[in-house]
Amino acid sequence: MDKAIQIAVLDDYQKVALKTADWTKIEQFADVVVFDDHLDQEGAIVERLLPFQILCVMRERTPLTRSILSKLSHLKLIVSTGRRNASIDIRACEEFGIELQHTDYVESGAPELTWALLMAMARNIIFENQNFRSGKWQSTVGTDLSGKTLGLVGLGRIGQKMAKFAKAFDMDVIAWSQNLTAEKAAAAGANLVSKAELFRTADFVSIHLVLSERSKGIVGAEELALMKKEAYLINTSRGPLIDEASLIDTLKYKRIAGAALDVFDREPLPENHILRKLDRVVATPHIGYVTEKTYRVFYGNTVSIIEQWLKEHFV
């Protein structure tokens, strides 16, 4: 017999939500349904989610717009992983009486992946691995990090961690953001420069900003045109921070050495997208935060939040 409360866990791509937390106490009072696929069409989302009172959403995967939320008449609680989720209309939640809660977050995953992508790109690791598996031997010459300059667009918590990584590899670090001061930059081990100087002089440019109306498209054709032909671009923050058309054009005509990307304008990225095909791209499917420790925090907190909510409302 179906229980009174219906809970949906969305976008569990790796099918690990029920393995990384203890849901047994919740399952005494509620049915938990896990979806491992992704929907982005409003009609399909509404049809799927209509029966549920509680949604457990992975940050910025399934969009929960005002229009969608207005049609989910049974919805009482949304638990979102991470401290923010730009895919949820917060004001609409408040207006429709839907409680929204967030889990804690583990900050180590994103900078670690960013550095891994930088290293993979500098040393041609993906290309050399493919050649190794096909029987070839030593096809490329790698780029040294020591003595090179890392340019950080954004010097928040992740940017500061990147600066420390760079210093460990004997790199120079420069930084720019709209509100960054020389004092804050120096405290993080970086030198404050202008936006133009950063793109013109850095050997590696790494983007670390929160996506907002002000920061959307902050890296466009003008900035990309300033980059050295031997320079690399890394983005593990949010796809729309970079103008995608300008980036594709830059890579297509080999105006920079390459790009390492973990985020995209549209996610999941369509199978036939050109960024999947360009040979100067090292890319991963938005896995900066996808680590065992992070997922245990995400889903462990999710279970605790739901358990407390059920006690307050039903138990």
KEDOTOR-521794 format. One record per residue: y, z, x of N, C-alpha, C in turn; residue in three letters. Coordinates in steps of 0.1 Angstrom, whole numbers, plus 5000, padded with zeros to 4 digits. Layout:
BEGIN
REC   n.yy   n.zz   n.xx   ca.yy   ca.zz   ca.xx   c.yy   c.zz   c.xx     r
REC      Y      Z      X       Y       Z       X      Y      Z      X   ala
...
This chain:
BEGIN
REC   n.yy   n.zz   n.xx   ca.yy   ca.zz   ca.xx   c.yy   c.zz   c.xx     r
REC   4988   5000   5009    5000    5000    5000   5012   5000   5009   met
REC   5022   4991   5005    5034    4991    5013   5042   5004   5012   asp
REC   5048   5008   5023    5056    5020    5023   5070   5017   5018   lys
REC   5078   5028   5016    5091    5026    5009   5101   5019   5018   ala
REC   5099   5021   5031    5109    5016    5041   5102   5004   5049   ile
REC   5110   4993   5050    5105    4982    5057   5114   4980   5069   gln
REC   5108   4979   5081    5116    4978    5093   5112   4965   5100   ile
REC   5122   4957   5105    5119    4944    5112   5124   4946   5126   ala
REC   5116   4942   5135    5120    4941    5150   5121   4926   5153   val
REC   5133   4922   5157    5136    4908    5159   5135   4904   5173   leu
REC   5132   4891   5175    5133    4884    5188   5125   4892   5199   asp
REC   5113   4896   5196    5105    4903    5206   5097   4892   5214   asp
REC   5104   4884   5222    5099    4873    5228   5086   4876   5236   tyr
REC   5086   4887   5243    5074    4890    5252   5064   4899   5245   gln
REC   5066   4902   5232    5057    4909    5224   5054   4923   5230   lys
REC   5064   4930   5233    5063    4943    5240   5069   4954   5232   val
REC   5076   4952   5221    5083    4962    5215   5074   4974   5211   ala
REC   5063   4972   5206    5054    4982    5201   5046   4989   5213   leu
REC   5047   4983   5225    5040    4988    5236   5049   4997   5245   lys
REC   5062   4995   5244    5071    5002    5253   5077   5014   5246   thr
REC   5072   5018   5235    5077    5030    5228   5066   5035   5218   ala
REC   5067   5048   5214    5057    5053    5205   5063   5053   5191   asp
REC   5058   5043   5183    5063    5041    5169   5054   5049   5159   trp
REC   5045   5057   5163    5035    5062    5154   5042   5071   5143   thr
REC   5052   5079   5147    5058    5088    5137   5066   5080   5127   lys
REC   5072   5069   5131    5079    5060    5122   5069   5053   5112   ile
REC   5058   5049   5117    5048    5042    5109   5042   5050   5099   glu
REC   5043   5064   5099    5039    5072    5088   5047   5070   5076   gln
REC   5059   5066   5077    5068    5065    5066   5073   5050   5063   phe
REC   5071   5041   5073    5076    5028    5072   5067   5017   5077   ala
REC   5068   5006   5072    5061    4994    5077   5069   4988   5087   asp
REC   5064   4985   5099    5071    4979    5110   5066   4965   5112   val
REC   5074   4955   5111    5071    4941    5112   5078   4935   5125   val
REC   5071   4929   5134    5076    4924    5146   5076   4909   5146   val
REC   5088   4903   5149    5089    4889    5150   5092   4885   5164   phe
REC   5083   4876   5169    5085    4872    5183   5091   4858   5185   asp
REC   5095   4852   5174    5102    4839    5175   5117   4841   5172   asp
REC   5125   4831   5173    5139    4832    5171   5144   4822   5160   his
REC   5152   4827   5152    5159    4819    5141   5174   4819   5143   leu
REC   5180   4808   5141    5195    4807    5142   5201   4801   5130   asp
REC   5193   4796   5120    5199    4790    5108   5200   4801   5098   gln
REC   5212   4802   5091    5215    4812    5082   5205   4814   5071   glu
REC   5202   4803   5065    5192    4803    5054   5179   4809   5057   gly
REC   5174   4805   5069    5161    4810    5073   5162   4825   5077   ala
REC   5173   4829   5083    5175    4843    5087   5175   4852   5075   ile
REC   5183   4848   5065    5184    4856    5052   5171   4857   5045   val
REC   5164   4846   5044    5151    4846    5037   5141   4855   5044   glu
REC   5141   4855   5057    5132    4864    5065   5135   4879   5064   arg
REC   5148   4882   5064    5153    4896    5066   5156   4902   5053   leu
REC   5156   4895   5042    5160    4901    5029   5152   4913   5025   leu
REC   5139   4914   5027    5132    4926    5023   5134   4939   5031   pro
REC   5141   4938   5042    5141    4950    5051   5153   4959   5049   phe
REC   5151   4972   5051    5161    4982    5050   5167   4985   5064   gln
REC   5158   4982   5075    5162    4985    5088   5159   4973   5097   ile
REC   5169   4969   5105    5167    4959    5115   5169   4964   5129   leu
REC   5159   4961   5138    5160    4964    5152   5163   4951   5160   cys
REC   5175   4950   5165    5178    4937    5171   5181   4938   5186   val
REC   5176   4928   5193    5179    4927    5207   5192   4921   5209   met
REC   5200   4926   5218    5214    4923    5219   5216   4908   5220   arg
REC   5225   4903   5212    5230    4889    5212   5219   4879   5211   glu
REC   5209   4881   5203    5199    4871    5200   5201   4865   5186   arg
REC   5196   4872   5176    5198    4868    5162   5213   4871   5158   thr
REC   5220   4861   5153    5234    4864    5148   5233   4872   5135   pro
REC   5242   4882   5133    5243    4889    5121   5258   4888   5117   leu
REC   5261   4877   5111    5275    4874    5107   5278   4880   5093   thr
REC   5291   4880   5090    5295    4885    5077   5287   4878   5065   arg
REC   5286   4865   5066    5279    4858    5056   5265   4862   5055   ser
REC   5258   4864   5066    5244    4868    5065   5243   4882   5060   ile
REC   5251   4891   5065    5250    4905    5061   5253   4907   5046   leu
REC   5262   4899   5041    5266    4900    5027   5254   4897   5018   ser
REC   5244   4890   5023    5232    4885    5015   5220   4895   5017   lys
REC   5221   4904   5026    5210    4913    5029   5212   4926   5021   leu
REC   5209   4925   5008    5212    4936    4999   5204   4949   5001   ser
REC   5193   4948   5008    5185    4961    5010   5189   4967   5023   his
REC   5196   4961   5032    5199    4965    5045   5207   4978   5046   leu
REC   5202   4988   5053    5209    5001    5054   5213   5005   5068   lys
REC   5204   5000   5078    5206    5004    5092   5203   4993   5101   leu
REC   5212   4991   5111    5209    4981    5122   5209   4989   5135   ile
REC   5198   4988   5143    5198    4994    5156   5198   4983   5166   val
REC   5209   4982   5174    5210    4972    5184   5208   4977   5198   ser
REC   5201   4970   5206    5199    4974    5220   5212   4971   5228   thr
REC   5215   4980   5238    5227    4979    5246   5239   4985   5239   gly
REC   5250   4986   5246    5262    4993    5241   5271   4984   5233   arg
REC   5269   4971   5233    5277    4962    5225   5269   4950   5221   arg
REC   5272   4944   5210    5265    4932    5206   5275   4923   5198   asn
REC   5279   4913   5205    5289    4904    5200   5284   4895   5188   ala
REC   5271   4895   5186    5265    4888    5175   5265   4895   5162   ser
REC   5270   4907   5162    5270    4915    5149   5285   4917   5145   ile
REC   5288   4913   5132    5301    4915    5127   5302   4930   5123   asp
REC   5309   4938   5131    5310    4952    5130   5318   4956   5117   ile
REC   5329   4949   5115    5337    4951    5103   5329   4949   5090   arg
REC   5321   4938   5090    5313    4935    5078   5303   4947   5076   ala
REC   5297   4952   5086    5288    4963    5085   5295   4975   5078   cys
REC   5307   4978   5083    5315    4989    5077   5318   4986   5062   glu
REC   5322   4974   5059    5325    4970    5046   5314   4971   5036   glu
REC   5302   4967   5041    5290    4967    5032   5282   4980   5033   phe
REC   5287   4990   5040    5280    5002    5041   5267   5002   5049   gly
REC   5267   4993   5059    5255    4992    5068   5258   5000   5080   ile
REC   5249   5010   5083    5251    5018    5095   5247   5010   5107   glu
REC   5255   5011   5118    5252    5003    5130   5251   5013   5142   leu
REC   5240   5014   5149    5238    5023    5160   5234   5015   5172   gln
REC   5237   5019   5184    5234    5012    5197   5225   5022   5206   his
REC   5217   5015   5214    5209    5023    5223   5216   5024   5236   thr
REC   5210   5032   5245    5215    5032    5259   5212   5020   5266   asp
REC   5216   5019   5279    5214    5006    5287   5211   5010   5301   tyr
REC   5203   5002   5308    5200    5004    5322   5208   4993   5330   val
REC   5217   4997   5339    5226    4988    5345   5221   4981   5358   glu
REC   5209   4984   5362    5205    4979    5375   5199   4965   5374   ser
REC   5194   4961   5362    5187    4948    5361   5196   4936   5363   gly
REC   5208   4936   5357    5216    4924    5358   5221   4921   5373   ala
REC   5226   4931   5380    5230    4928    5394   5218   4924   5403   pro
REC   5207   4930   5400    5195    4927    5408   5191   4912   5406   glu
REC   5191   4908   5393    5188    4894    5391   5198   4884   5396   leu
REC   5211   4888   5395    5222    4880    5400   5220   4878   5415   thr
REC   5216   4888   5423    5214    4887    5437   5202   4878   5440   trp
REC   5191   4880   5432    5179    4872    5434   5182   4857   5432   ala
REC   5190   4854   5422    5194    4840    5420   5202   4834   5431   leu
REC   5212   4843   5436    5220    4838    5447   5211   4835   5459   leu
REC   5202   4844   5462    5193    4842    5474   5184   4830   5472   met
REC   5179   4828   5459    5170    4817    5457   5177   4804   5459   ala
REC   5190   4804   5455    5198    4792    5456   5202   4789   5471   met
REC   5206   4800   5478    5210    4798    5492   5199   4793   5501   ala
REC   5187   4798   5498    5175    4795    5507   5166   4785   5500   arg
REC   5170   4778   5489    5162    4767    5483   5148   4772   5480   asn
REC   5147   4784   5475    5134    4790    5473   5125   4783   5462   ile
REC   5132   4779   5451    5125    4772    5441   5119   4759   5446   ile
REC   5128   4751   5452    5124    4738    5457   5114   4739   5468   phe
REC   5115   4748   5477    5105    4750    5488   5092   4755   5482   glu
REC   5092   4763   5472    5079    4768    5466   5072   4756   5459   asn
REC   5080   4748   5452    5074    4736    5446   5068   4727   5456   gln
REC   5075   4724   5467    5070    4716    5478   5057   4722   5484   asn
REC   5058   4735   5486    5046    4742    5492   5034   4740   5484   phe
REC   5035   4741   5471    5024    4740    5462   5018   4725   5461   arg
REC   5027   4716   5465    5023    4702    5465   5018   4697   5478   ser
REC   5017   4706   5488    5012    4703    5501   5022   4700   5512   gly
REC   5035   4701   5508    5046    4698    5518   5049   4710   5526   lys
REC   5058   4708   5537    5061    4719    5546   5075   4717   5551   trp
REC   5084   4727   5549    5098    4727    5554   5106   4714   5551   gln
REC   5112   4714   5539    5119    4702    5534   5134   4704   5535   ser
REC   5139   4717   5535    5154    4719    5534   5158   4729   5545   thr
REC   5171   4729   5547    5178    4739    5556   5186   4749   5547   val
REC   5183   4761   5548    5190    4771    5540   5204   4775   5544   gly
REC   5211   4782   5536    5225    4786    5538   5225   4801   5542   thr
REC   5231   4804   5554    5232    4818    5558   5242   4825   5549   asp
REC   5239   4838   5547    5249    4847    5539   5258   4854   5549   leu
REC   5253   4858   5560    5262    4866    5570   5274   4857   5574   ser
REC   5286   4863   5572    5298    4856    5575   5304   4848   5564   gly
REC   5296   4846   5553    5301    4839    5542   5309   4848   5533   lys
REC   5316   4841   5523    5325    4849    5514   5320   4848   5500   thr
REC   5318   4860   5494    5314    4861    5480   5327   4864   5472   leu
REC   5330   4855   5462    5341    4857    5453   5336   4862   5440   gly
REC   5341   4874   5436    5337    4880    5423   5348   4878   5413   leu
REC   5345   4872   5402    5354    4870    5391   5351   4882   5381   val
REC   5358   4893   5383    5354    4905    5375   5348   4915   5385   gly
REC   5354   4927   5385    5349    4938    5394   5347   4951   5387   leu
REC   5339   4949   5376    5335    4961    5369   5322   4967   5375   gly
REC   5314   4974   5367    5302    4981    5373   5293   4971   5379   arg
REC   5290   4959   5373    5281    4950    5379   5288   4943   5391   ile
REC   5300   4939   5390    5307    4933    5401   5308   4943   5413   gly
REC   5310   4955   5411    5310    4965    5422   5297   4966   5429   gln
REC   5286   4965   5421    5273    4965    5427   5270   4953   5435   lys
REC   5275   4942   5430    5274    4929    5438   5282   4930   5451   met
REC   5293   4937   5451    5301    4938    5463   5293   4946   5474   ala
REC   5286   4957   5469    5278    4965    5478   5266   4956   5484   lys
REC   5260   4948   5475    5249    4940    5480   5254   4930   5491   phe
REC   5266   4924   5488    5272    4915    5498   5275   4921   5511   ala
REC   5280   4933   5511    5283    4940    5523   5271   4943   5531   lys
REC   5260   4946   5524    5247    4948    5531   5242   4936   5538   ala
REC   5247   4924   5534    5243    4911    5540   5254   4906   5549   phe
REC   5264   4915   5553    5275    4911    5562   5283   4900   5556   asp
REC   5286   4900   5543    5294    4890    5537   5308   4896   5535   met
REC   5318   4888   5535    5332    4891    5531   5332   4891   5516   asp
REC   5340   4899   5509    5341    4900    5495   5355   4899   5490   val
REC   5358   4889   5482    5371    4888    5475   5369   4889   5460   ile
REC   5379   4893   5453    5378    4895    5439   5391   4891   5431   ala
REC   5389   4888   5418    5400    4885    5410   5396   4888   5395   trp
REC   5405   4894   5388    5404    4894    5373   5418   4897   5368   ser
REC   5420   4895   5355    5434    4896    5350   5441   4909   5352   gln
REC   5433   4920   5352    5439    4933    5353   5436   4941   5366   asn
REC   5429   4934   5376    5425    4940    5388   5436   4943   5397   leu
REC   5436   4955   5403    5447    4958    5413   5441   4958   5427   thr
REC   5450   4957   5437    5446    4957    5451   5438   4970   5454   ala
REC   5443   4981   5448    5437    4994    5451   5423   4995   5446   glu
REC   5421   4990   5433    5407    4991    5428   5398   4981   5435   lys
REC   5403   4970   5439    5395    4960    5447   5391   4967   5460   ala
REC   5400   4973   5467    5397    4979    5480   5387   4990   5479   ala
REC   5388   4998   5468    5379    5009    5466   5364   5004   5464   ala
REC   5363   4991   5459    5350    4985    5458   5345   4977   5470   ala
REC   5354   4977   5480    5350    4969    5492   5354   4955   5492   gly
REC   5364   4951   5483    5368    4937    5482   5383   4936   5484   ala
REC   5387   4924   5487    5401    4921    5488   5406   4913   5476   asn
REC   5417   4918   5470    5422    4911    5458   5429   4898   5462   leu
REC   5426   4887   5455    5432    4874    5458   5436   4868   5444   val
REC   5443   4857   5445    5446    4850    5432   5434   4843   5427   ser
REC   5434   4839   5415    5423    4832    5409   5420   4819   5417   lys
REC   5431   4811   5420    5430    4799    5427   5425   4801   5441   ala
REC   5429   4811   5448    5424    4813    5461   5410   4817   5461   glu
REC   5405   4824   5451    5391    4828    5451   5382   4815   5450   leu
REC   5386   4807   5440    5378    4795    5438   5379   4785   5450   phe
REC   5390   4785   5457    5392    4776    5468   5385   4780   5480   arg
REC   5383   4793   5483    5378    4798    5495   5364   4804   5495   thr
REC   5359   4808   5483    5346    4815    5483   5335   4805   5485   ala
REC   5325   4810   5492    5313    4802    5494   5303   4804   5483   asp
REC   5304   4816   5476    5296    4819    5464   5306   4825   5454   phe
REC   5306   4820   5442    5315    4825    5432   5306   4831   5421   val
REC   5307   4844   5418    5298    4850    5408   5307   4856   5397   ser
REC   5303   4853   5384    5311    4857    5373   5306   4870   5367   ile
REC   5315   4880   5365    5311    4893    5359   5322   4898   5350   his
REC   5324   4891   5338    5334    4895    5329   5327   4897   5315   leu
REC   5333   4905   5307    5329    4906    5293   5335   4894   5285   val
REC   5327   4888   5277    5331    4877    5269   5341   4881   5258   leu
REC   5352   4875   5257    5362    4878    5246   5370   4865   5244   ser
REC   5379   4866   5234    5387    4854    5232   5396   4851   5244   glu
REC   5400   4861   5251    5408    4859    5263   5400   4854   5275   arg
REC   5388   4858   5276    5380    4853    5288   5372   4841   5285   ser
REC   5370   4837   5273    5362    4825    5270   5368   4812   5277   lys
REC   5360   4805   5284    5364    4793    5291   5373   4796   5303   gly
REC   5372   4809   5309    5381    4813    5319   5378   4805   5332   ile
REC   5366   4799   5333    5363    4790    5344   5361   4776   5338   val
REC   5371   4768   5341    5371    4754    5335   5372   4744   5346   gly
REC   5375   4732   5342    5376    4720    5351   5385   4723   5363   ala
REC   5397   4730   5360    5406    4732    5371   5400   4741   5382   glu
REC   5394   4752   5378    5388    4761    5387   5376   4755   5395   glu
REC   5368   4747   5388    5356    4741    5394   5361   4731   5404   leu
REC   5372   4724   5401    5377    4714    5411   5382   4720   5424   ala
REC   5386   4733   5423    5390    4740    5435   5379   4743   5445   leu
REC   5367   4744   5440    5356    4749    5448   5352   4739   5459   met
REC   5348   4745   5470    5343    4737    5481   5330   4729   5478   lys
REC   5328   4718   5483    5316    4710    5480   5304   4718   5484   lys
REC   5305   4727   5494    5293    4735    5499   5292   4748   5491   glu
REC   5300   4751   5482    5300    4764    5475   5290   4764   5463   ala
REC   5287   4776   5459    5277    4778    5448   5284   4787   5437   tyr
REC   5280   4784   5425    5285    4792    5413   5273   4799   5407   leu
REC   5276   4812   5404    5265    4820    5397   5271   4826   5384   ile
REC   5264   4826   5373    5268    4832    5361   5256   4839   5354   asn
REC   5257   4852   5354    5247    4860    5347   5253   4868   5336   thr
REC   5266   4866   5333    5273    4874    5323   5272   4868   5309   ser
REC   5279   4857   5306    5279    4851    5293   5282   4836   5295   arg
REC   5274   4827   5289    5276    4813    5290   5290   4808   5288   gly
REC   5296   4812   5277    5309    4806    5273   5321   4810   5282   pro
REC   5318   4819   5292    5329    4822    5302   5332   4809   5310   leu
REC   5322   4800   5311    5324    4788    5319   5324   4776   5309   ile
REC   5334   4767   5310    5334    4755    5301   5322   4747   5305   asp
REC   5312   4746   5296    5299    4740    5298   5301   4725   5302   glu
REC   5309   4718   5295    5310    4704    5298   5316   4701   5312   ala
REC   5325   4709   5316    5331    4708    5329   5321   4711   5340   ser
REC   5312   4722   5337    5302    4726    5347   5292   4715   5348   leu
REC   5287   4709   5337    5277    4698    5338   5283   4686   5345   ile
REC   5295   4683   5343    5302    4672    5350   5302   4675   5365   asp
REC   5306   4687   5369    5307    4691    5383   5294   4690   5390   thr
REC   5283   4694   5383    5270    4694    5389   5264   4680   5389   leu
REC   5267   4673   5379    5261    4659    5378   5266   4650   5389   lys
REC   5279   4652   5392    5285    4644    5403   5285   4651   5416   tyr
REC   5278   4662   5417    5276    4669    5430   5289   4673   5437   lys
REC   5298   4678   5429    5311    4683    5435   5309   4697   5441   arg
REC   5299   4704   5437    5296    4717    5444   5281   4717   5448   ile
REC   5277   4727   5456    5263    4727    5461   5253   4730   5451   ala
REC   5257   4738   5440    5248    4741    5430   5252   4753   5422   gly
REC   5245   4756   5411    5248    4767    5402   5235   4774   5399   ala
REC   5237   4788   5398    5226    4796    5394   5230   4802   5380   ala
REC   5222   4801   5370    5226    4804    5356   5215   4813   5350   leu
REC   5219   4823   5343    5210    4831    5334   5215   4831   5320   asp
REC   5226   4825   5317    5232    4826    5304   5238   4812   5300   val
REC   5238   4809   5287    5242    4796    5283   5250   4797   5270   phe
REC   5257   4786   5266    5265    4786    5254   5256   4788   5242   asp
REC   5244   4782   5242    5235    4783    5231   5222   4788   5237   arg
REC   5217   4799   5230    5204    4805    5235   5195   4807   5223   glu
REC   5182   4804   5224    5176    4797    5236   5182   4783   5238   pro
REC   5182   4779   5250    5187    4766    5254   5178   4755   5249   leu
REC   5183   4745   5242    5174    4734    5236   5165   4728   5248   pro
REC   5153   4724   5244    5144    4719    5254   5149   4707   5261   glu
REC   5157   4699   5255    5161    4686    5261   5175   4687   5267   asn
REC   5180   4700   5269    5194    4702    5274   5195   4697   5288   his
REC   5206   4691   5292    5207    4685    5305   5207   4696   5316   ile
REC   5211   4708   5313    5210    4719    5324   5196   4722   5328   leu
REC   5186   4718   5319    5172    4720    5323   5167   4709   5333   arg
REC   5175   4699   5335    5171    4687    5342   5178   4685   5355   lys
REC   5190   4690   5357    5198    4688    5369   5192   4694   5381   leu
REC   5191   4687   5392    5184    4693    5403   5192   4703   5411   asp
REC   5205   4705   5408    5213    4714    5415   5215   4727   5407   arg
REC   5205   4730   5398    5206    4742    5390   5194   4750   5392   val
REC   5196   4763   5395    5185    4773    5395   5188   4782   5382   val
REC   5179   4782   5373    5182    4789    5360   5170   4797   5355   ala
REC   5174   4808   5348    5165    4817    5342   5169   4819   5327   thr
REC   5160   4822   5318    5163    4823    5304   5169   4837   5299   pro
REC   5181   4840   5304    5188    4852    5300   5178   4865   5302   his
REC   5174   4867   5314    5165    4878    5317   5172   4889   5326   ile
REC   5185   4889   5327    5191    4898    5335   5188   4913   5332   gly
REC   5187   4915   5319    5184    4929    5314   5169   4931   5310   tyr
REC   5161   4920   5312    5147    4921    5308   5139   4927   5319   val
REC   5138   4940   5319    5130    4947    5329   5123   4958   5322   thr
REC   5112   4963   5328    5103    4973    5321   5111   4986   5318   glu
REC   5119   4990   5328    5127    5002    5326   5137   5001   5314   lys
REC   5144   4989   5314    5154    4987    5304   5148   4986   5290   thr
REC   5136   4980   5289    5130    4978    5276   5125   4992   5271   tyr
REC   5120   5000   5280    5116    5014    5276   5127   5022   5270   arg
REC   5139   5020   5277    5151    5027    5271   5155   5021   5258   val
REC   5155   5007   5257    5159    5000    5245   5151   5005   5233   phe
REC   5137   5003   5234    5129    5006    5223   5126   5021   5221   tyr
REC   5126   5028   5232    5125    5043    5231   5137   5049   5223   gly
REC   5149   5044   5226    5161    5049    5219   5160   5044   5205   asn
REC   5156   5032   5203    5155    5026    5189   5146   5035   5180   thr
REC   5135   5038   5185    5125    5047    5178   5132   5060   5175   val
REC   5139   5066   5184    5145    5079    5182   5156   5078   5172   ser
REC   5164   5068   5172    5175    5066    5162   5169   5064   5148   ile
REC   5159   5056   5147    5153    5054    5134   5146   5067   5129   ile
REC   5139   5074   5137    5133    5087    5134   5143   5096   5128   glu
REC   5154   5098   5135    5165    5107    5130   5171   5102   5117   gln
REC   5173   5089   5116    5178    5083    5103   5169   5086   5091   trp
REC   5156   5084   5094    5146    5087    5083   5146   5101   5079   leu
REC   5147   5110   5089    5148    5125    5085   5160   5128   5077   lys
REC   5171   5122   5080    5183    5124    5072   5183   5118   5058   glu
REC   5176   5108   5056    5176    5100    5044   5164   5101   5035   his
REC   5152   5103   5041    5140    5101    5033   5129   5112   5036   phe
REC   5130   5119   5047    5119    5128    5050   5123   5142   5047   val
